[in-house]
Amino acid sequence: MGWFGRKKHPLAGRDLMTLVPARAIDSRRDDASGVVTVLPPRFSDAILGRFLQPRLPAERRHIRVVLETRGSVLWDGIDGETPVHELVTSFERAFPDDAEDAADRVCKWVYAMYNNGFVRFVGV
């Protein structure tokens, strides 16, 4: 516990580059364009997620978040075994023009995916 009863952030004091992300939700790949669409559930809280989510029509059960090309490449690398520093390396190989700030971009992207509940970290 932190100051005044606040909980510490689960990633506080950890090196993000050594963590191993794993997918927490489903996704689909568009064969024509190659981009990935991430499918978080429309309702995930205790009441609506349990009672309303299963009663929705199949096409309305999920929100569709379409990732860009760079995000799709990173999403493909998230397998529950590859640490973030290897994702940075694969990102640099796939996009050599962005190699200069690749580590910063990948870390921010992975952290945003974690905060939105799209990925989890193995062993955290």
One Martini backbone bead per residue (centre of mass of N, CA, C, O) as a GRO file, in nm:
protein
  124
    1MET     BB    1   0.098   0.035   0.019
    2GLY     BB    2   0.050   0.352   0.009
    3TRP     BB    3  -0.046   0.643   0.048
    4PHE     BB    4  -0.344   0.668   0.200
    5GLY     BB    5  -0.430   0.366   0.084
    6ARG     BB    6  -0.290   0.335  -0.175
    7LYS     BB    7  -0.229   0.157  -0.442
    8LYS     BB    8  -0.003   0.003  -0.612
    9HIS     BB    9   0.123  -0.032  -0.898
   10PRO     BB   10   0.194  -0.328  -1.061
   11LEU     BB   11   0.452  -0.175  -1.227
   12ALA     BB   12   0.605  -0.078  -0.998
   13GLY     BB   13   0.955  -0.113  -1.037
   14ARG     BB   14   0.946  -0.213  -1.332
   15ASP     BB   15   1.076  -0.350  -1.623
   16LEU     BB   16   0.925  -0.343  -1.925
   17MET     BB   17   1.139  -0.497  -2.106
   18THR     BB   18   1.106  -0.781  -1.927
   19LEU     BB   19   0.829  -0.819  -1.995
   20VAL     BB   20   0.541  -1.043  -2.067
   21PRO     BB   21   0.312  -1.036  -2.304
   22ALA     BB   22  -0.048  -1.104  -2.321
   23ARG     BB   23  -0.335  -1.189  -2.438
   24ALA     BB   24  -0.682  -1.092  -2.324
   25ILE     BB   25  -0.806  -1.091  -2.616
   26ASP     BB   26  -0.958  -1.090  -2.900
   27SER     BB   27  -0.895  -1.145  -3.261
   28ARG     BB   28  -0.865  -1.011  -3.602
   29ARG     BB   29  -0.782  -1.073  -3.945
   30ASP     BB   30  -0.736  -0.903  -4.238
   31ASP     BB   31  -0.655  -1.040  -4.537
   32ALA     BB   32  -0.632  -0.794  -4.727
   33SER     BB   33  -0.468  -0.581  -4.522
   34GLY     BB   34  -0.345  -0.713  -4.233
   35VAL     BB   35  -0.513  -0.614  -4.011
   36VAL     BB   36  -0.604  -0.569  -3.675
   37THR     BB   37  -0.883  -0.672  -3.469
   38VAL     BB   38  -0.992  -0.579  -3.165
   39LEU     BB   39  -1.214  -0.761  -2.907
   40PRO     BB   40  -1.372  -0.611  -2.684
   41PRO     BB   41  -1.596  -0.608  -2.457
   42ARG     BB   42  -1.865  -0.417  -2.402
   43PHE     BB   43  -1.905  -0.576  -2.125
   44SER     BB   44  -1.714  -0.616  -1.791
   45ASP     BB   45  -1.878  -0.602  -1.564
   46ALA     BB   46  -2.055  -0.769  -1.331
   47ILE     BB   47  -2.343  -0.716  -1.440
   48LEU     BB   48  -2.339  -0.665  -1.752
   49GLY     BB   49  -2.138  -0.895  -1.823
   50ARG     BB   50  -2.323  -1.129  -1.713
   51PHE     BB   51  -2.622  -1.048  -1.833
   52LEU     BB   52  -2.596  -0.882  -2.114
   53GLN     BB   53  -2.371  -0.989  -2.300
   54PRO     BB   54  -2.506  -1.276  -2.380
   55ARG     BB   55  -2.776  -1.120  -2.509
   56LEU     BB   56  -2.631  -1.026  -2.735
   57PRO     BB   57  -2.559  -0.995  -3.033
   58ALA     BB   58  -2.280  -1.102  -3.189
   59GLU     BB   59  -2.216  -0.815  -3.337
   60ARG     BB   60  -2.241  -0.657  -3.027
   61ARG     BB   61  -2.031  -0.781  -2.807
   62HIS     BB   62  -1.813  -0.602  -2.958
   63ILE     BB   63  -1.549  -0.401  -2.987
   64ARG     BB   64  -1.385  -0.233  -3.257
   65VAL     BB   65  -1.025  -0.234  -3.287
   66VAL     BB   66  -0.824  -0.082  -3.516
   67LEU     BB   67  -0.516  -0.146  -3.624
   68GLU     BB   68  -0.240  -0.060  -3.734
   69THR     BB   69   0.040  -0.172  -3.876
   70ARG     BB   70   0.222  -0.153  -3.625
   71GLY     BB   71   0.019  -0.282  -3.425
   72SER     BB   72  -0.006  -0.553  -3.579
   73VAL     BB   73   0.288  -0.641  -3.545
   74LEU     BB   74   0.285  -0.638  -3.235
   75TRP     BB   75   0.046  -0.831  -3.191
   76ASP     BB   76   0.189  -1.078  -3.320
   77GLY     BB   77   0.423  -1.080  -3.087
   78ILE     BB   78   0.200  -1.151  -2.885
   79ASP     BB   79   0.245  -1.477  -2.689
   80GLY     BB   80   0.366  -1.512  -2.378
   81GLU     BB   81   0.711  -1.520  -2.449
   82THR     BB   82   0.771  -1.226  -2.541
   83PRO     BB   83   0.953  -0.972  -2.478
   84VAL     BB   84   0.972  -0.637  -2.523
   85HIS     BB   85   1.265  -0.623  -2.640
   86GLU     BB   86   1.184  -0.807  -2.887
   87LEU     BB   87   0.969  -0.620  -3.002
   88VAL     BB   88   1.162  -0.393  -3.070
   89THR     BB   89   1.336  -0.551  -3.271
   90SER     BB   90   1.104  -0.624  -3.470
   91PHE     BB   91   1.022  -0.330  -3.524
   92GLU     BB   92   1.295  -0.237  -3.645
   93ARG     BB   93   1.284  -0.440  -3.884
   94ALA     BB   94   1.002  -0.348  -4.004
   95PHE     BB   95   1.084  -0.023  -3.915
   96PRO     BB   96   1.361   0.152  -3.989
   97ASP     BB   97   1.257   0.455  -3.975
   98ASP     BB   98   1.170   0.398  -3.645
   99ALA     BB   99   1.438   0.315  -3.477
  100GLU     BB  100   1.507   0.560  -3.299
  101ASP     BB  101   1.201   0.535  -3.125
  102ALA     BB  102   1.109   0.236  -3.064
  103ALA     BB  103   1.113   0.189  -2.757
  104ASP     BB  104   0.912   0.411  -2.682
  105ARG     BB  105   0.673   0.325  -2.862
  106VAL     BB  106   0.638   0.035  -2.759
  107CYS     BB  107   0.598   0.096  -2.459
  108LYS     BB  108   0.349   0.277  -2.493
  109TRP     BB  109   0.175   0.065  -2.637
  110VAL     BB  110   0.179  -0.157  -2.422
  111TYR     BB  111   0.071   0.019  -2.191
  112ALA     BB  112  -0.200   0.086  -2.329
  113MET     BB  113  -0.295  -0.207  -2.356
  114TYR     BB  114  -0.296  -0.258  -2.052
  115ASN     BB  115  -0.490  -0.024  -1.961
  116ASN     BB  116  -0.728  -0.151  -2.160
  117GLY     BB  117  -0.709  -0.483  -2.138
  118PHE     BB  118  -0.557  -0.635  -2.387
  119VAL     BB  119  -0.324  -0.693  -2.187
  120ARG     BB  120  -0.092  -0.897  -2.012
  121PHE     BB  121   0.130  -1.009  -1.758
  122VAL     BB  122   0.353  -1.241  -1.700
  123GLY     BB  123   0.389  -1.271  -1.350
  124VAL     BB  124   0.204  -1.007  -1.228
   0.00000   0.00000   0.00000
